[in-house]
């Protein structure tokens, strides 16, 4: 049985596709298709809900069937928690990558400004022939602030998109854990 993770978790259409694919790929890569785990349980509950079964009955029916295959409430909760941990690990990896981008695109450019200002000071002491080069460096300094703002905007947008998808997935898992705890 193949599991369509996007159908299973994502019902909002305005989420960032790249973030969705990255997070769902991490879940898929850590899924053991040989065992009946949280994902298969969630898929079963979803299928029962689509048959107009109420939520409590869907959970209980899916659990009753899964328990015949060795699934316990504890193993189900452990499996759901493992997928939540996978999401947390992806969030942490994304945060590291975001920090690297900030370091490269913003801090690096700020350092570039410092270097260019020093070159300007050095060239001002030189003869008139170097004034053209000083003007070029000054122009670069003037445009770096705009580049920094643009880069910060793009990084913030990527972060916001990623966190929106993360929050949807994390919320879905947390709701399922609460439902499992409440209904089973």
C-alpha positions in Angstrom: 0.0 0.0 0.0 1.4 3.3 -1.0 0.8 6.4 1.2 0.2 9.8 -0.3 1.7 11.9 2.4 0.6 15.2 0.9 -3.0 14.0 0.8 -2.7 12.6 4.3 -1.3 15.8 5.9 -1.8 18.8 3.7 -5.2 20.3 3.1 -4.0 24.0 2.8 -3.2 25.0 -0.8 -1.3 28.1 0.0 1.7 26.3 1.6 5.2 26.5 0.0 5.6 23.5 -2.3 9.3 23.3 -1.8 8.9 23.2 2.0 6.1 20.6 1.7 8.3 18.4 -0.5 11.3 18.7 1.8 9.4 17.8 4.9 7.3 15.0 3.4 10.4 13.5 1.8 12.1 13.3 5.2 9.0 11.5 6.6 8.9 9.2 3.6 12.7 8.4 3.8 12.2 7.4 7.5 9.1 5.3 6.9 9.4 1.5 7.3 6.8 0.1 4.9 7.1 -3.3 6.5 5.5 -2.3 9.8 2.1 -1.0 10.5 3.0 2.3 12.1 1.5 5.8 12.6 1.4 6.6 8.9 -0.5 3.5 8.0 -2.8 4.1 11.0 -3.4 7.7 9.9 -4.1 6.5 6.4 -6.6 4.0 7.7 -8.3 6.6 9.8 -8.4 8.9 6.8 -10.0 6.2 4.6 -12.7 5.6 7.3 -13.4 9.3 7.6 -13.9 9.5 3.9 -16.6 6.8 4.3 -18.5 9.3 6.5 -17.6 7.4 9.7 -17.3 9.7 12.7 -13.8 10.5 14.1 -14.0 8.4 17.2 -15.3 5.3 15.4 -12.7 5.8 12.7 -9.9 5.8 15.2 -11.3 2.8 17.1 -11.9 0.8 13.9 -8.5 1.5 12.5 -6.9 0.6 15.8 -8.9 -2.6 16.1 -7.7 -3.7 12.7 -4.1 -2.6 13.3 -4.0 -4.3 16.7 -4.5 -7.6 15.0 -1.2 -6.9 13.2 0.6 -6.3 16.5 0.1 -2.6 16.8 -0.3 -1.3 20.4 -1.3 2.1 21.6 2.3 2.5 22.9 3.9 1.5 19.6 1.5 3.8 17.7 2.3 6.8 20.0 6.0 6.0 19.7 5.8 5.9 15.9 3.9 9.2 15.8 6.5 10.8 18.1 9.3 9.5 15.9 7.7 11.3 12.9 7.4 14.4 15.0 11.1 14.1 15.8 11.9 13.7 12.1 10.1 17.0 11.5 12.0 18.6 14.4 15.3 17.4 12.9 14.3 18.9 9.6 13.4 22.2 11.2 16.8 22.2 13.0 18.6 21.4 9.7 16.7 24.2 8.0 17.6 26.6 10.8 21.3 25.7 10.4 21.0 26.2 6.6 19.2 29.5 7.2 22.0 30.7 9.5 24.6 29.8 6.9 22.7 31.8 4.3 22.5 34.7 6.7 26.3 34.4 7.4 27.0 34.2 3.7 24.6 36.7 2.2 24.3 39.3 5.0 27.3 39.1 7.3 29.6 38.5 4.4 28.3 41.6 2.7 28.6 43.6 5.9 32.3 42.5 6.1 32.6 43.5 2.4 31.5 47.0 3.3 34.1 47.2 6.0 36.8 46.1 3.6 35.7 48.6 1.0 35.6 51.5 3.4 39.2 50.7 4.4 40.2 50.6 0.7 38.5 54.0 0.2 40.6 55.5 3.1 43.8 54.1 1.6 43.0 55.3 -1.9 42.1 58.8 -0.7 45.7 59.2 0.3 46.8 58.3 -3.2 47.1 60.6 -6.2 44.1 61.9 -8.2 44.4 59.0 -10.7 42.8 56.7 -8.1 39.7 58.8 -7.4 37.7 56.9 -10.0 38.4 53.6 -8.2 37.3 55.2 -4.9 34.0 56.3 -6.5 33.4 52.7 -7.7 34.0 51.4 -4.1 31.7 54.0 -2.6 29.0 53.1 -5.1 29.2 49.5 -4.0 28.9 50.4 -0.4 25.8 52.4 -1.2 24.1 49.5 -2.9 25.1 46.8 -0.4 22.4 48.0 2.1 19.7 47.4 -0.6 21.2 43.9 -1.3 21.2 43.1 2.4 17.5 44.2 2.7 16.6 42.1 -0.3 18.5 39.1 0.9 17.0 39.4 4.4 13.5 39.6 2.8 14.1 36.4 0.8 15.5 34.6 3.8 12.6 35.7 6.0 10.1 34.6 3.3 11.7 31.2 3.0 11.7 30.9 6.8 8.1 31.9 7.1 7.0 29.5 4.3 9.0 26.6 5.9 7.6 27.3 9.4 4.1 27.5 8.1 4.4 24.0 6.6 6.2 22.7 9.6 3.4 24.1 11.9 0.7 22.4 9.8 2.4 19.0 9.9 3.4 19.3 13.5 -0.1 20.3 14.5 -1.6 17.4 12.5 0.6 14.9 14.3 -0.1 16.5 17.7 -3.8 16.4 17.0 -3.5 12.7 16.1 -1.5 12.0 19.2 -4.2 13.7 21.3 -6.9 11.8 19.5 -5.1 8.5 20.0 -4.7 9.3 23.7 -8.3 10.4 24.0 -10.0 7.7 21.9 -7.8 4.6 22.4 
